[in-house]
Amino acid sequence: MLKLIMESDINTVANNLYTLGTESGAIKSHTREIFISSETINKISLELENDKKTFFENGQDIKNIDKLWASGLQNKIVDHLLKIFLEQTTQDHTGFFIDWKFSSGDMSTNIKSILPKLDLNDLGEKEQCGTWIESLRINGEAHEFDQESETKAFDMISKINLAIKDQGISFITYDTREDNYFFLLIKSSFLSKYHHFGFSEI
């Protein structure tokens, strides 16, 4: 019975995420069953059951451990489903991962794969007063970025968002907690709904 309840919870979150993805333009070519099959839901459910078993075994002295597990279950389900969601959007050319050591050329290539008609060109790198600068030309205007800046990726995407703002679309980001970045193109009117799944606007 518990497993069935958990699968029901997974299905609910999967439906919500799939609906949001299709309505916001992030998922284009996948049906609900392809996005997440019943076999995948079953697999996630079994993984969560194993997680729960380990959690309870390691927390025997914790008070209200049932409530503690239940409070974090939704986040665990979302984490599992978002891994699938992010990969699906890369297949649909609406999202992309980029390594933290990326160059302006890498960024340009990824953006052009999603927005091929955008007037975007990589201008490469140059040294300026002892600092290495990378540049992008967006809609005919050159923009320079500090190569070593920790915010370089977000600074670049921010300029791109300004260029596509009038189209009612924008890139948002999700923290992968790994050595890369993830960016997703959506209809701007859905920004607030993506906040519920841990995405941030730029």
C-alpha positions in Angstrom: 0.0 0.0 0.0 2.8 2.4 0.9 4.5 1.8 -2.4 1.2 2.5 -4.3 0.8 5.8 -2.3 4.4 6.8 -3.2 3.8 6.0 -6.9 0.7 8.2 -6.8 2.8 11.0 -5.4 5.4 10.6 -8.1 2.7 10.5 -10.8 1.2 13.8 -9.5 4.5 15.6 -9.5 5.4 14.1 -12.9 2.0 15.3 -14.4 2.5 18.8 -13.0 6.1 19.0 -14.3 5.1 17.7 -17.7 2.2 20.1 -18.0 4.4 23.0 -17.1 7.0 21.9 -19.5 4.7 21.6 -22.5 2.7 24.8 -21.7 5.9 26.9 -21.3 7.5 25.5 -24.4 10.3 23.6 -22.6 9.1 20.2 -23.7 8.1 19.9 -27.4 8.4 16.4 -28.7 7.6 14.0 -25.9 4.3 12.5 -24.8 3.6 12.1 -21.1 4.5 8.3 -21.3 7.8 9.0 -23.1 8.6 11.8 -20.6 8.2 9.4 -17.7 7.0 5.9 -18.2 5.3 3.7 -15.6 8.5 1.6 -15.5 10.5 4.8 -14.6 8.0 5.7 -11.9 8.3 2.2 -10.5 12.1 2.5 -10.5 12.0 5.8 -8.6 9.5 4.4 -6.1 11.8 1.4 -5.4 14.8 3.8 -5.0 12.9 5.9 -2.5 11.8 2.8 -0.6 15.5 1.9 -0.3 16.3 5.5 0.8 13.6 5.3 3.4 14.9 2.0 4.8 18.4 3.5 5.1 17.0 6.7 6.6 15.1 4.9 9.3 18.0 2.5 10.1 20.4 5.4 10.5 17.9 7.5 12.5 16.5 5.1 15.1 17.1 7.7 17.9 15.5 10.6 16.1 12.1 11.7 17.4 9.2 12.0 15.0 11.3 10.3 12.3 8.2 9.5 10.3 7.3 13.2 10.1 10.9 14.1 9.2 10.9 11.6 6.3 7.5 12.8 5.1 8.6 16.5 5.1 11.5 15.7 2.8 9.8 13.2 0.5 8.3 15.8 -1.9 11.8 17.3 -2.5 13.2 13.8 -3.1 10.5 13.1 -5.7 11.1 16.4 -7.4 14.9 15.8 -7.5 14.4 12.4 -9.2 12.0 13.8 -11.8 14.0 17.0 -12.5 16.9 14.8 -13.7 14.6 13.4 -16.3 13.1 16.7 -17.1 16.5 18.4 -17.7 17.7 15.7 -20.0 14.5 15.8 -22.0 14.8 19.5 -22.6 18.3 19.1 -23.9 16.9 16.6 -26.5 14.2 19.2 -27.4 16.8 21.9 -27.8 15.3 24.2 -25.2 17.8 23.6 -22.4 21.5 23.0 -22.1 24.3 22.0 -19.7 27.6 23.9 -19.9 30.8 23.2 -18.1 31.9 25.7 -15.5 35.1 26.2 -17.5 33.2 27.2 -20.6 34.3 29.8 -23.1 32.3 32.5 -24.9 32.4 30.2 -28.0 30.8 27.4 -26.0 28.1 29.7 -24.8 27.4 31.0 -28.3 27.2 27.5 -29.8 24.7 26.4 -27.2 22.5 29.4 -27.5 22.5 29.2 -31.3 21.4 25.5 -31.1 18.3 26.8 -29.3 17.8 30.2 -31.0 19.4 29.7 -34.5 17.9 33.0 -35.7 19.4 35.1 -32.9 22.0 37.6 -34.1 24.8 36.2 -31.9 28.5 35.9 -32.6 31.5 34.9 -30.5 34.3 37.5 -30.7 36.8 35.4 -28.8 39.1 36.5 -26.0 41.7 39.2 -25.5 43.9 40.6 -22.8 43.0 44.0 -21.5 45.0 45.8 -18.8 46.2 42.4 -17.4 42.7 40.9 -17.5 41.4 38.4 -20.0 38.1 39.4 -21.5 35.7 37.3 -23.6 33.2 39.0 -25.9 29.9 38.3 -27.6 28.2 40.4 -30.2 24.4 40.3 -29.7 22.2 42.1 -32.2 25.1 44.0 -33.5 26.4 45.2 -30.1 29.6 43.9 -28.5 29.5 42.9 -24.8 32.6 42.1 -22.8 32.9 39.7 -19.9 35.6 39.1 -17.4 36.9 35.6 -18.1 37.6 34.8 -14.5 34.3 36.2 -13.1 32.2 33.7 -11.1 29.1 35.3 -12.6 30.3 35.2 -16.2 27.6 32.6 -17.3 24.8 34.6 -15.7 26.1 37.9 -17.1 26.1 36.4 -20.6 22.6 34.9 -20.3 21.3 38.2 -18.8 22.4 40.1 -21.9 20.8 37.4 -24.1 17.6 37.7 -22.1 17.5 41.4 -22.8 17.9 40.7 -26.5 14.9 38.2 -26.6 12.7 39.9 -24.0 10.3 41.3 -26.7 9.7 37.8 -27.9 8.1 36.9 -24.5 10.8 34.3 -23.8 13.7 34.1 -21.4 16.4 31.7 -20.1 16.1 30.6 -16.5 18.7 28.5 -14.5 18.7 25.4 -12.3 21.5 24.7 -9.8 22.7 21.2 -10.7 25.0 21.1 -7.6 27.7 19.9 -9.9 30.6 21.5 -11.9 28.3 22.8 -14.6 25.4 25.2 -15.3 22.0 24.5 -16.7 19.9 27.0 -18.6 16.4 26.6 -19.9 14.4 28.7 -22.4 10.7 29.2 -21.5 7.9 31.5 -22.1 8.5 34.4 -19.6 4.9 34.3 -18.3 5.7 30.9 -16.6 8.7 32.2 -14.6 6.9 32.1 -11.2 5.7 28.5 -11.7 9.2 27.3 -12.3 10.2 28.7 -8.9 8.3 25.9 -7.3 10.7 23.4 -8.9 13.8 25.2 -7.8 14.5 27.2 -10.9 15.7 30.8 -10.7 15.4 33.7 -13.1 18.4 35.6 -14.3 
